[in-house]
Amino acid sequence: QGQVEFGGMEHDTSDPVEVVSDTLEVNEEAGTAVFSGDVLVVQGEMRLSAATVRVEYTQQPDAAEGEEQEGNEIERLHASGGVVLTSGEDSAEAQEAVYTLATGEVVMTGDVLMTQGGNLLSGQTLRLNMETGNGIMEGRVRTTFSPGNGN
Amino acid sequence: MRRRDNPYSRFVAWAKIVLPLAALALLSTVFLLARNIDPTQAIPFAEIDVEELAREQRISAPNYAGVTEDGAAISVTASTARPDPDSPERVDATDLEAELITATGARYQLSSQRGEIDSGADMAYLQGGVVVTTSSGYRITSDAMSTSLSRTLLESEGPVQADGPAGRLDAGSMSLAPLPDAEGDDSANHLLVFNKGVKLVYTPSD
């Protein structure tokens, strides 16, 4: 397990989220929305690019109708197909990432590779809190320092 | 019989002369002082060109209702519809409004200023400020859209703007088509696809 610092700048989760992609498919009945075709999610300093991003809405249980009414708040973004997350000069790569908007928490899974300043960190899952900027790398963590640039 | 001269008789004698004269004067005002009647504004009438109305066939408040192949009820109404003179199957309509209710209950309302219904090709083309509202909360505006009357197929030629649960969205074009089910024909579910470059801005409310 490795403690990491990521993107020191103050990340505000109430910043507007901008998503740019080739297509957006909304399944009316299932209520899912999937962005595909080199998707780029930008919020404040954070930029997350992936092949597809699935939007998950908040499920507010609507007492009136009994079944869960699909809220109009975005709760989580599920990015998959090779995800690159950059914030400031730090960047992390993984196969998949889940970004929870409310808490500003990003969980990256699938041979995660993180560069921080000079050194390189790799592992299986990386849990980042964008607001505080710190995170935990888990699963076969390997760190390679590149001596010499002594930052 | 000696004439008895008393004020009352004198008054009656005068009355006998003055009253008929007054009556005569009153009567003459009916003819001499009558308003001159202006024939041009005798009856206010509408300015519509009557020949045009007579020459072409025009249906007012037409409506078309039907069921598409995948079981969606479609109804199209307009304020006026005129058959296209050079092709009998095409009808030009104004203030077009269409409603699509799919078998699963999803509802799409379309409205536009002008439109053309081509019953030959089973298509309706909407132009001019097209607005589509979907039951899942999307409000899509575009300037031209076509919808099929036999299938739930809605396509926009040009760029569209949309407001919806996912936020505010601009896209190059949009289409709504039924999802193919196992055997490949139209299932009752539909996919709303925005393509040719999508840009969405979502502002979290918390």
Interface residues (C-beta under 8 A of the other chain):
Chain A: T13 S14 D15 P16 V17 E18 V19 V20 S21 D22 T23 L24 E25 V26 N27 E28 E29 A30 G31 A33 F35 V55 Y57 E70 G71 N72 E73 I74 L101 A102
Chain B: T102 T104 A106 T134 S135 S136 G137 Y138 G164 P165 A166 G167 L169 A171 L179 A188 N189 H190 L191 L192 V193 F194 N195 K196 G197 V198 K199 L200 V201 Y202 T203 P204 S205 D206
